[in-house]
Amino acid sequence: MASTSVGYSITLRVEAPATTNASGELVGVISGAGALVTALDLVESRDQKVVLDISCNAIDSAHVDRIRDAVGAVAGVKVGHVSDTTFLIHLGGKLEVNPKVPLRHRDDLSRAYTPGVARICLAIAEQPEVARNLTIKKNTVAVVTDGSAVLGLGNLGAAAALPVMEGKAALFKHFGNVDAWPVCLDTQDPDKIVEIVKAIAPVYGGINLEDIAAPRCFAIERRLRDELDIPVFHDDQHGTAIVVLAALMNALLIVNKKLADVRIVLSGVGAAGSAIIRLLQLEGARNLIACDRHGALTRARTASDPVRAWIGEQTNPDNIAGTLAEVLGGADVFIGVSASNLLVGDDIARMADDAIVFALANPDPEVDPIEAGKHAAVVATGRSDFPNQINNVLAFPGVFRGLLDCGARDIPDEMLVAAARAIASAVAPEALNAGYVIPSVFDQAVAPAVAAAVRKVANERALTETRGR
């Protein structure tokens, strides 16, 4: 049975008879319906009735309805409003804009706005490069989406993507002190997306592409990288790849294996899968088999897009054909960025000794983590309710903090590898174990370490370019 989640936390306003066992009976009914009761508060007491607020965690929306019905079926009980705390925190959005400078009197206004601001405008017109220091450009990122691949929910469109982009912007600020703003575009035409992003780019010091479906996300990113003088980062690709590489570095230490020697099977050849392949190969992986829904990509299978064609040519050195479960036999590492429940415990049992399993599909992984843990040495997921959560928030705030600090114009591959090494190093050797191969998303040391690693690469590249002139 699925687990209850704080993501479906509700509070029921209940009117019940004023008896000594009323509250206990209601808690028992809610627990019997499969919910986890987290709080019970007395709101009002009368001679014959009491009003209670009962909070609990449910599984999903249908489960909420069953809980409400179960409570309402108790004799003498009336269920009033049922509030959903997840919806409550989104009321009015999750972001606001606050000025950084005081506006207390006429002098403040004269400097921040007219007439003083005219001097700043003229300075930028004469030297456009000073805009980075004299405007929000120095610390601001656009979180851009077309809403075509929202989480694992599919093509929901621009408006429905906005809550995710707001959340992303909040994470940028909390973990990296980067000011980010959602830019949800009501078009899914790659040419229009590129045109719009180029048009708004003067405001921003970087572009974070998010939840744009493959394969057009590849072309959009490539064109923007070529045509803009600020860094463009597609988090679904590069953020995921960075954190996967970091976790794999540490997991291989646990099982005493080397990246160059292991056989890796990867499920999912979209944005995340293709970027993981490129970064693992850059770091030395040599035996990697990529699978889509039809099985292993081989050189005999013609690909419908350039990315799959590249994967077919650059992976699977022995040209092994077969289903995901078939090619997984004897593999040292499984990485899933695809769909839920593709594998069972017996499939993991057929992997090599001391296997590593990263089942990252959300909300339900490619294989049950508990079943995988019976056979694998290290198991990681994208979920917060299991050990080893592989979460992009470990990467993107620090990556952009570093990029903005050094005024970078692009993101070379060595920056991605440096970021992964910084994340892996955040787990101290004495703390490393099978249940802790990746730091907590709340580890405040991670983002500064990643930022420092990015700045170091940028400074080294700048020094090399200077010497080469």
Summary of the structure (lengths in Angstrom):
residues: 469
radius of gyration: 25.7
end to end distance: 64.4
largest distance: 88.3
contacts: 1568
relative contact order: 0.08
helix: 44%
strand: 19%
